[in-house]
Amino acid sequence: MKNNYLYALLFFSLLMGCKTDQPADSEQAMATMYFGGEILTMVGDTPQYAEALVERDGEIVFVGKSAEAMQAAGKGHKMVDLQGKTMVPGLIDGHAHFTSFSAQAIGAQLLPSPDGRADDIPTIIEVLKAWNTPENRELTGWIFGNWF
């Protein structure tokens, strides 16, 4: 049971884009069962695969064997055949400009909130003036900052 909650967290961002706002005919919203492909869970140190996944009202309620998924989905559920395609957890891109790390380390910090305080032109000018010390100019030969 504990693993089902972990599976739900891993697939949440993937399935949020597929959520529909259909009113439920009963107390429980209609479920969608995904099957017929590789459902990759990424739980543990090695990839784990499941036969089926059941989503209801934007939440993953079951990941496991197809027969058990049918029970978890309940009556009147929608079936989505993945047709051999792979379903993976949603990925979040932290979006780092790795090549800029060295410049960011030695230049004025012109990052906007919440990482910095350079949210407007007057603040950027203030930060550059504060950074403009003889030591920093000697280090780089320039007055510069980095914002990404």
N, C-alpha and C positions, 0 to 999 in steps of 0.2 A: 504494500500500500504506500509506503514511504517513497518508493521509486516512482510511482505514478505522479506524485506531486513534482518530483524533479523533472520528469518528462514534460509535464505541463509547463514548467518554467522555461525549458529549453525551446519548446516549439511556439510559445506564446507570440513572439514577435512575427514569426512566419505566418501564423494563421490570422493575425489581426487584420491583415490586408484582405483576407478572404471572408471576413465576417459580414453577414447580411443582417439587416434590421427587420426581419420578418417577425410579425407577432406570432406567438405560440398559440396553438390550438388548445392546449391543455396547460397544466401547471408548469410542465417542462417544455422548453423550446425544442424544436426539431434538431436532431443530431445529424452530423455528417460523418460518414465513415470513409476513410481513405485506405485503399488496399491495392494490391497488384503491382507493387514496386518495392524498391528498397527504401525503408523508412529508417534513416540513420538517427540514432538518439544522442551519440557522443557522451554517454554516461560512462564513467570509468576511464581507465587508462588506454583501452583499445576501443575502436568503434563497435557499437552494438546496433543490431538491426532488429526491427520488429516487423511482423506481418501486416499489422493494421494499426490505425490510429483513429480515435473517435473524438470529435470536437463538438461541443454544444455551447451555444451562446458566447462564442469567442474564447472558450476555455477548453483545454485538452482534458478530457475526462477518462480516457483509457489509452494505453499503448501496450500491445502484446499480440497474442494469437488471434487470428481472424474469427474463429468460432466464439471466443469470449468477447470479442469486439461487437459481434452481432447482438449479444445479450446487453452489453453496455450501451449500445446505441438506442435500443428500445424500438417500439413500433413506429412505422412511418418515417424512418430516417432516410436521408439522402445517401446514395452510394457514389463515390468518386473513384474510378479505376485509374490508377497512375500509369497504366499501360507500360510497365517496365521502367518508368522514370524514377529518379531518386528524389525523395523528400528529405531535406536537411533542416536543421534548426536555423532560425534567422540569425544573421550575422550583424554585428554592430561594428562599424568602421570608426575607430578612434581618430582617424585622419591626421596623422602626423607627417610633417614635411621633414623627414629624417635628415636630408642634406642641409637643412637650415639650422640644425642644432648647434653647430659650432659658432655660427654667426650670432645666434641668439644668446649663447653663453658669454660672448665678449662685448656685445653691443648693448645699447640702451634697450630696456624692456618696453616695447611699444604694444604689448598685448592688451586687448580690450578686456572688460570684465567678463567673467569672474576671475580670469587668470592674471590679469594686470589691472591697471587703472586708466589706460590711455583710451578713453571713450570719446574724446572730441579733440579738435585741433589745438585749442589752448593747452590742454593737458599734455598732448604729444610734445608741444614746444617746451613746456615746463620740464618734462622728463628728459628731453634732449639737453636742455640747459644744465640740469643737475648732473647728467652723465658727462658733460663736457669738462673734464678735469685734465690737468697736465698728464697724469698717469695714464688715463684712458686714451688721450690723443697720442701719447708716445707708443702705447701698445698697438694701436691700429693705424695711426696716421690720418684718421678721419673722425668726423662726428657722425655717427650712424646708429640706427636702431633696426630692430627686426620685429615684424608684427605677425608672423605665421610660423 
